[in-house]
Amino acid sequence: MKQIILVVAFFATLSLTAQTMAYSVVEFKAKPHTQKDILNVFNETFGEVEMNQGGITLERLGNGRSNGATHRLVWFWTMGEEMMAEDAVSDDKNDALWANMVNYVDEWQASYSGRVLSWQNGNAEENRVVHIWDIKIDDPTMFKAGHDKIVEEFKDDFEGRAVGFGTYDFGRPNGATHWVALSGKDKEDHMMLYDKLQKDAKFMKLIQERGPLEDVKDYELRILKQFN
């Protein structure tokens, strides 16, 4: 089992309870025209696996991607719990997975892990495009309180969307300490929401109440397949 857990991630359709969700990610550059092949391998390996308070996601990186990475694998789990049974993936399936991935991956790239501090579930089927902001903040407690207040105050606007806030604990990309994520249907859907919110004085005031931050970068991704 430990041999197959390279990554773990945060865009799940699970609610956070008193237990904290953790994630780990690995980005990679896929060879041209191999996305369908990678999806097939992904489905064959995990399609019948029963997950336990966790799962795995395959995502395609879009605007803002760096270092030539085209995709990423994300695994997520509840801290202190097994993500799946010890024998959920046979040795044969495990070997086949990574043998096939060698054929479709030009280069394995950045990897990073952390925790999910705040999460609102979204409709993963309708809102598959996720916008992520990598940030540096000095006071995570203040930021989380402000983030949660925004999600509550504008719950009608965020209905059906995944909204999250979490940490980078290992392999901080470009020195970022935390991230904020928001799902939507597509770029236009995201920009229409931003246009509406940024014209609202209350929203802009609450943004400031999260405390000072430094924007590191932002990027988008599309969820291709998720097992949880």
N, C-alpha and C positions, 0 to 999 in steps of 0.2 A: 504494500500500500504506500509506504513512504516513497518508493521509487517513482510513483506516478504523480505525486502531489508537487507539481512545480509552481502552481499558482492558485490564487483563491480570491473571490471578488465581491463587489458590492451592489450590483444592480439586480438584486433578487426580488422576488415578490413575497418576502417574508417580513413580518413585523418584528421590530426590536422589542424584547421584553427586558426583564431585569438583567438577563444575560447579554453580554456584549457580542456582537458579530465581529469577526475578523475576516480579512481578505488578503490574498496575495496575487500578484499580476506578473505575467511575463509578456513582453512585446516581441514581435518577430516580423521580419520582412518575408512575405510569401513570394514564391516564384510566380511569374506572370501566368494568368489564366488557371490558377490552381485552387481558387476559392471553393468551387464545387467539390473538388476532390477532398479538400480538408474537411468540408462539411460532412461528406460521406463517412470519412474515418471517424469523425467526432460522433456522428449518430450511431455508427456500428459499435463504438466502444461504450458509450454511455446511455444509449437509448433504452435499455432495460434495467439499468442500475437504479436501485432504490436509495435515494438520498435521505439523510437524517439531519434535519435542521441545517442544511447547507446545499451546495450545488456547484455547478461549473457553467461558465458562459463563454461563448466564442463571439468576438466583436470585431468589426472592421473599423479602422481609424479613418477619419476624414479630415476636414479643415483643421489646421494647427498641428498635425502630426509632425514628428521630428525624427531625424536620423534615418529616414527612409523606411521606418516601421509601417506596415500596412494593416496589421491585425494584432490582437492580443487575446490571451487566454486568462480567464479570471476565475479563481476558486474562492468560495466563501463558506464559512462555517461558524457555528456558535462556539465560543471559547469554552473549553472544558468538555466539549462533546465530540464524539466521532462523527465525521462528515458522512461516512458510509461504512458499511460492515467491512471487516478486515479482508474478507474474500469476495467483495462485491465485484471487483475487476480481476479476472483470472490472469495468471502470468502470461498466458498465450496472447490474450487481448492487450495486455500492457506492452508486451514486446512488439506486437503488430502495430500498435498505435505509434510508438516512437520510431519504428523502422519506416513506416509510411510517411511520417512527418518529415523525416530526413529528405525524402524525395520532393517535398513540396515547400520546404523552407530554405531560403537563401541564407538567412542569418538570424540567430537568436539575439535579442537586444536587451533593453533595460528591463529590470525586474525590481519590484518594490512591494512592500506589505504594510498593513496598518489595521486600524480599527474603525468601525462605523459608530459615531457618537450620536447621530440623529438620523432617523429615516422615516419617510412617509411612503407607503406603498403606492404604486401607480398601476395603470393598465398597461402591462408589458406588451400586449398584442397591438394596441392602438398607438402607443407612444414608445417607439423603438429607437428614436434618435436622442442621444444624451449629450448635453453640453456640460463640460467639466471645467472648473476654474481651479488651478493650482495656486495656492496663496501662502504667504508667511504671516503669522499673527503672533502677537505677544501674550494675549490673554484669552486662551481657549474657552474658559468658563464664561467670560463676558460675550464672546462671539457666539457660543452655543445658545446662550439665553436670548440674544438678539435674533439669531437665525430661527429659533423655534417660535419666537413671537411673530416674526414675519409670516411664517408658514401658517400660523393660527389666524392671524388678522386677515390674511388674504387667501383663506382656504377655498373660497369659491373659484378664484383664479387658478389655484393649484390642483383643483379637483381632477383626478384621473392621472396626474403626473407624479412620478417618483421625484422626491426632493430629499437630498441627503447632505450630510456634513460629517467629515471624518479626518483621521490622522494619516500621516505618513510616518511610520515608526522605523522602517528599514529601507535603505536605498532611496532616500528622498530625491525625487526627480528635480533637477535644477535647484536644489536646496529648499524646495517647498516643504512646509511643515504640515499643511492641511489641504483639504479639497472641499469644494461644494459642487454638487451635481444636480441637474434638472433634466427631466425627460420631456419629450414632445413628439409631435408627428413628423416634423421636418424643419428645415431652416426657417421657412416662412412662418410657421407656427410659433417657433421660438421668438422670432423678431417682432411679431405682432404682440406677443405677451410683453416683451421688454418695452415696446413702445407705449403700451397701455400703463404699465407699472411706473415707468420713469416719468410719466406726466402726473403721477399722483404724489402730492406733497407728503402725505402720511407715509407712503412707502419709502420715499427718499430720506425722511427723518429716521425711520427705523433702520435703514441701511447704515446710517452714521452711528447709530447706537450700538452696533456690533463692536465698535472699537476700531483702532487703526489696523490697517493691513497693507501688505505689499502684494500686488498682482505679479505672479511669476510667469504664467502663460495660461492660455485656454485652448481647448480643442474639442472636437465633436467625435462621436463614434455611433455606430449603428449595431444594435444587438442582432446577431444573425441566428443564434440558437442558444437556448438556455435550458438546463436540466436542474430541477430543484425539487 
